[in-house]
Amino acid sequence: MPSKKKIRPPAVIGLGVDLAEVSRIRRLAVRSPGFLRRCFTPKELAYSLKHLNNYERLAARFAVKEAVIKALDAKDLALKDIEVENTLSGRPLVKVKGFPGVSLMVSISHTGRYACAAVIALK
Ligand SMILES: CC(C)(COP(=O)(O)OP(=O)(O)OC[C@H]1O[C@@H](n2cnc3c(N)ncnc32)[C@H](O)[C@@H]1OP(=O)(O)O)[C@@H](O)C(=O)NCCC(=O)NCCS
């Protein structure tokens, strides 16, 4: 007899958005040599720095991290515990350490001045 255990669809547990100024991220990186290494993972740096608009990409990843913190209401989360990767088609994926069972949906947009990200947390 088949099991009657109900499979529950994941529930939305949070939503976060953030807007980052590209010039601010550039300024912080220029002023403080450790800034990029403190905030971004090697994969994020490699992806962003291979593009001409590298600070736009970094600002976008910074916005994702802040949006994740908002979605999870987790101000103590280390920025490097949140990582953005892109699929072959360019679609962003985000992972976070220390939140078992939580999955995140993300969308990113950027221009020369601003980068924004929206994140939905599911459990
Ligand atoms: C993918 C696309 C929607 C991105 O939009 P855009 O206005 O060029 O750029 P945005 O700044 O808004 O978004 C860029 C981000 O989109 C995300 N993205 C890229 N491909 C994606 C995809 N397949 N699915 C979801 N998100 C995607 C990425 O996160 C990217 O930023 P990143 O590379 O720093 O991670 C766009 O390039 C595209 O393919 N549009 C299809 C229609 C089209 O070609 N129109 C032009 C006709 S003239």
The ligand as an SDF file (V2000), in Angstrom:
LIG
                    3D

 48 50  0  0  0  0  0  0  0  0999 V2000
   18.9410   37.9240  -19.4090 C   0  0  0  0  0  0  0  0  0  0  0  0
   18.4090   39.3430  -19.6260 C   0  0  0  0  0  0  0  0  0  0  0  0
   16.8900   39.3490  -19.3190 C   0  0  0  0  0  0  0  0  0  0  0  0
   19.1420   40.2890  -18.6590 C   0  0  0  0  0  0  0  0  0  0  0  0
   18.5400   41.5620  -18.6860 O   0  0  0  0  0  0  0  0  0  0  0  0
   19.3930   42.8920  -18.9170 P   0  0  0  0  0  0  0  0  0  0  0  0
   18.4490   44.0410  -18.9240 O   0  0  0  0  0  0  0  0  0  0  0  0
   20.3020   42.6950  -20.1020 O   0  0  0  0  0  0  0  0  0  0  0  0
   20.3830   43.0140  -17.6630 O   0  0  0  0  0  0  0  0  0  0  0  0
   20.0390   43.2030  -16.1080 P   0  0  0  0  0  0  0  0  0  0  0  0
   21.0910   44.0790  -15.5360 O   0  0  0  0  0  0  0  0  0  0  0  0
   18.6220   43.5900  -15.8510 O   0  0  0  0  0  0  0  0  0  0  0  0
   20.2330   41.7280  -15.5570 O   0  0  0  0  0  0  0  0  0  0  0  0
   21.4840   41.1410  -15.5180 C   0  0  0  0  0  0  0  0  0  0  0  0
   21.3560   39.9550  -14.6170 C   0  0  0  0  0  0  0  0  0  0  0  0
   20.3210   39.0890  -15.1230 O   0  0  0  0  0  0  0  0  0  0  0  0
   20.5500   37.8010  -14.5920 C   0  0  0  0  0  0  0  0  0  0  0  0
   20.3540   36.8170  -15.6500 N   0  0  0  0  0  0  0  0  0  0  0  0
   21.1230   36.5950  -16.7350 C   0  0  0  0  0  0  0  0  0  0  0  0
   20.6160   35.5730  -17.4540 N   0  0  0  0  0  0  0  0  0  0  0  0
   19.5240   35.1350  -16.7900 C   0  0  0  0  0  0  0  0  0  0  0  0
   18.5800   34.0850  -17.0170 C   0  0  0  0  0  0  0  0  0  0  0  0
   18.6790   33.2680  -18.0690 N   0  0  0  0  0  0  0  0  0  0  0  0
   17.5820   33.9090  -16.1230 N   0  0  0  0  0  0  0  0  0  0  0  0
   17.4830   34.7080  -15.0420 C   0  0  0  0  0  0  0  0  0  0  0  0
   18.3560   35.7230  -14.7660 N   0  0  0  0  0  0  0  0  0  0  0  0
   19.3460   35.9330  -15.6500 C   0  0  0  0  0  0  0  0  0  0  0  0
   21.9930   37.7770  -14.0850 C   0  0  0  0  0  0  0  0  0  0  0  0
   21.9440   37.7430  -12.6740 O   0  0  0  0  0  0  0  0  0  0  0  0
   22.5720   39.1010  -14.5770 C   0  0  0  0  0  0  0  0  0  0  0  0
   23.5160   39.6990  -13.7040 O   0  0  0  0  0  0  0  0  0  0  0  0
   24.9250   38.9690  -13.3970 P   0  0  0  0  0  0  0  0  0  0  0  0
   25.4590   38.4620  -14.6850 O   0  0  0  0  0  0  0  0  0  0  0  0
   25.7450   40.0470  -12.7690 O   0  0  0  0  0  0  0  0  0  0  0  0
   24.5840   37.8520  -12.4360 O   0  0  0  0  0  0  0  0  0  0  0  0
   18.6500   39.8440  -21.0560 C   0  0  0  0  0  0  0  0  0  0  0  0
   20.0400   39.9170  -21.3170 O   0  0  0  0  0  0  0  0  0  0  0  0
   17.9800   38.9990  -22.1150 C   0  0  0  0  0  0  0  0  0  0  0  0
   18.4680   37.9530  -22.5220 O   0  0  0  0  0  0  0  0  0  0  0  0
   16.8240   39.4470  -22.5910 N   0  0  0  0  0  0  0  0  0  0  0  0
   16.0990   38.7100  -23.5990 C   0  0  0  0  0  0  0  0  0  0  0  0
   15.3820   39.6610  -24.5230 C   0  0  0  0  0  0  0  0  0  0  0  0
   16.3460   40.3980  -25.3420 C   0  0  0  0  0  0  0  0  0  0  0  0
   17.3100   39.8840  -25.8420 O   0  0  0  0  0  0  0  0  0  0  0  0
   16.0240   41.6770  -25.5080 N   0  0  0  0  0  0  0  0  0  0  0  0
   16.8340   42.5480  -26.2650 C   0  0  0  0  0  0  0  0  0  0  0  0
   16.1100   42.8650  -27.5410 C   0  0  0  0  0  0  0  0  0  0  0  0
   16.8360   44.2900  -28.2710 S   0  0  0  0  0  0  0  0  0  0  0  0
  1  2  1  0
  2  3  1  0
  2  4  1  0
  2 36  1  0
  4  5  1  0
  5  6  1  0
  6  7  2  0
  6  8  1  0
  6  9  1  0
  9 10  1  0
 10 11  2  0
 10 12  1  0
 10 13  1  0
 13 14  1  0
 14 15  1  0
 15 16  1  0
 15 30  1  0
 16 17  1  0
 17 18  1  0
 17 28  1  0
 18 19  1  0
 18 27  1  0
 19 20  2  0
 20 21  1  0
 21 22  1  0
 21 27  2  0
 22 23  1  0
 22 24  2  0
 24 25  1  0
 25 26  2  0
 26 27  1  0
 28 29  1  0
 28 30  1  0
 30 31  1  0
 31 32  1  0
 32 33  2  0
 32 34  1  0
 32 35  1  0
 36 37  1  0
 36 38  1  0
 38 39  2  0
 38 40  1  0
 40 41  1  0
 41 42  1  0
 42 43  1  0
 43 44  2  0
 43 45  1  0
 45 46  1  0
 46 47  1  0
 47 48  1  0
M  END
$$$$
